[in-house]
Amino acid sequence: MIERQIDITTSDGVMPTFEFHPEEGGPYPVVLYLMDAPSIRPALRDMASRLATAGYYVLLPFLYYRQSEYREFGTSDEEMHLRRELMQGVTREGIIPDAEALLAHAASNPMAEKDGRIGAVGFCMSGPLVMALAQTMPEKVAAIASIHGAWVVTDKDDSPHTQIDRITAEVYFGWADNDPTATAEEREIMDAAMSEAGINYRIEFMEGALHGYAPPGGERYNRAASETHWERVHDLLRRNLA
């Protein structure tokens, strides 16, 4: 497995990114793997690598690059506060030029497919981001997964659930239990919006699994729910990118 850290230039600066792909074979379908609020850390890199071993070219970008140099975050109150501030600079509008820069880089690597459609997987705050990709780049994005995604339904005019009809990708939601950032009522709203728009989608409620259940090592890690998300993501990408 090839894993390397690279710098990708965007319209807003330099975005540190981790690149993963098998050593041999290829070219492989491209998957954008978007971080959760705790940022890139060994657990998330291991998850991106695990996905790449199944035959994908995976890019994991540091989405806080507009406000911060690359770093791993701890769990102190000070660092938690800093993360909350940095999250404000990660927007649905900003992910579009970021994705364009990532895909331009992928096009320069012979291990990545040049003309195929892509997948995107987002955790926590990146749930709305993968939806933005599917809504803004429908001709390019074939499949998205939002894993314990936060704020995918809001009371704002540009809430992700109000632009569902732009999506042509297959969509998967791994919905956490008792999640204040994605409530049961919001799940019902998203379900109705997806159904009305005729989207190919699945919303799976992970009973007993709290927000943050997927990455190993965290206090909210739920192995059963995490392994379920792996099975669903593999099936989703295999159907749409293979």
Secondary structure, 3 states (H helix, E strand, C coil): CEEEEEEEEECCEEEEEEEEECCCCCCECEEEEECCCCCCCHHHHHHHHHHHCCCCEEEEECCCCCCCCCCCCCCCHHHHHHHHHHHCCCCCCCHHHHHHHHHHHHHCCCCECCCCCEEEEEEHHHHHHHHHHHHHCCCCEEEEEEECCCCCCCCCCCCHHHHHHHCCCEEEEEEECCCCCCCHHHHHHHHHHHHHHCCCEEEEEECCCCCCCCCCCCCCCCHHHHHHHHHHHHHHHHHHHC
